[in-house]
């Protein structure tokens, strides 16, 4: 089950940019901050989807694993930024990363359906 480094870097970079934009916007706007949980997991799903689409023809398992990694990493970075801004507690680093890794896996699985 090979993982495409190129696709992983692209998906993680896009997901991280989106996560960073969300947490920085949420730092300034409380209505955005209220959507951190659902927004962050949705962006991780998108990162997983991007990974799977970039590696068209990959097995479902490798698309899911790539989605887990891309979704989890971009969430971890986004949550770390939010934590450094004192907008979320440290406990969210583990909980948020884990739940976002799951949605990244779902994105990878969905993306594998289009490959």
Beta strands, then each sheet from edge to edge (+ up, - down):
end
